[in-house]
Amino acid sequence: MQPVTCRTCGNRVLAEKHSEAHTSIQWLTDAAHACPRIRNDTGAGHTPSWIPSCADLRDTIDDLARRGELVTNRRSHPAADLSTRSSHDRP
């Protein structure tokens, strides 16, 4: 993950792009306190877990990725081989 500073409010997070559509964000402080947009949404009665993200932060991250300043990590993890599990271990 790489440090990213929101160009709108200056909040700092760690972010990682896995694809154009998949972004992981690690908040370094409580999002409802660090991000004015999320704080406004929680003040309007929305639960923070139901607020998908901050559009300003998302735009900042996408812009950094387009400019090549945030590297897209396209690693993949191998899927588990279910054929080696006994029948009681299978989902």
Contacts in CASP RR format, 6 or more apart in sequence:
PFRMAT RR
TARGET T0000
AUTHOR 0000-0000-0000
METHOD contacts of the structure
MODEL  1
MQPVTCRTCGNRVLAEKHSEAHTSIQWLTDAAHACPRIRNDTGAGHTPSW
IPSCADLRDTIDDLARRGELVTNRRSHPAADLSTRSSHDRP
1 14 0 8 1.000
1 15 0 8 1.000
1 16 0 8 1.000
1 24 0 8 1.000
1 26 0 8 1.000
2 14 0 8 1.000
2 15 0 8 1.000
2 16 0 8 1.000
2 70 0 8 1.000
2 71 0 8 1.000
3 12 0 8 1.000
3 13 0 8 1.000
3 14 0 8 1.000
4 12 0 8 1.000
4 13 0 8 1.000
4 14 0 8 1.000
4 15 0 8 1.000
4 57 0 8 1.000
4 60 0 8 1.000
4 61 0 8 1.000
4 64 0 8 1.000
4 70 0 8 1.000
5 11 0 8 1.000
5 12 0 8 1.000
5 60 0 8 1.000
6 12 0 8 1.000
6 13 0 8 1.000
6 35 0 8 1.000
6 54 0 8 1.000
6 56 0 8 1.000
6 57 0 8 1.000
6 60 0 8 1.000
7 56 0 8 1.000
7 59 0 8 1.000
7 60 0 8 1.000
7 63 0 8 1.000
8 37 0 8 1.000
8 56 0 8 1.000
8 57 0 8 1.000
8 60 0 8 1.000
9 35 0 8 1.000
9 36 0 8 1.000
9 37 0 8 1.000
9 56 0 8 1.000
11 29 0 8 1.000
11 34 0 8 1.000
11 35 0 8 1.000
11 57 0 8 1.000
12 28 0 8 1.000
13 25 0 8 1.000
13 26 0 8 1.000
13 27 0 8 1.000
13 28 0 8 1.000
13 57 0 8 1.000
14 25 0 8 1.000
14 26 0 8 1.000
14 28 0 8 1.000
15 23 0 8 1.000
15 24 0 8 1.000
15 25 0 8 1.000
15 26 0 8 1.000
15 61 0 8 1.000
15 70 0 8 1.000
16 23 0 8 1.000
16 24 0 8 1.000
16 73 0 8 1.000
17 23 0 8 1.000
17 61 0 8 1.000
17 65 0 8 1.000
17 70 0 8 1.000
17 71 0 8 1.000
17 72 0 8 1.000
17 73 0 8 1.000
18 24 0 8 1.000
18 72 0 8 1.000
18 73 0 8 1.000
18 74 0 8 1.000
18 75 0 8 1.000
19 72 0 8 1.000
19 74 0 8 1.000
20 65 0 8 1.000
20 72 0 8 1.000
23 58 0 8 1.000
23 61 0 8 1.000
23 62 0 8 1.000
25 53 0 8 1.000
25 57 0 8 1.000
25 61 0 8 1.000
27 34 0 8 1.000
28 34 0 8 1.000
31 38 0 8 1.000
31 48 0 8 1.000
31 54 0 8 1.000
32 38 0 8 1.000
32 39 0 8 1.000
32 42 0 8 1.000
32 48 0 8 1.000
33 39 0 8 1.000
35 54 0 8 1.000
35 57 0 8 1.000
37 54 0 8 1.000
37 55 0 8 1.000
37 56 0 8 1.000
38 48 0 8 1.000
38 51 0 8 1.000
38 54 0 8 1.000
41 48 0 8 1.000
41 51 0 8 1.000
42 48 0 8 1.000
42 51 0 8 1.000
61 70 0 8 1.000
64 70 0 8 1.000
65 72 0 8 1.000
82 90 0 8 1.000
END
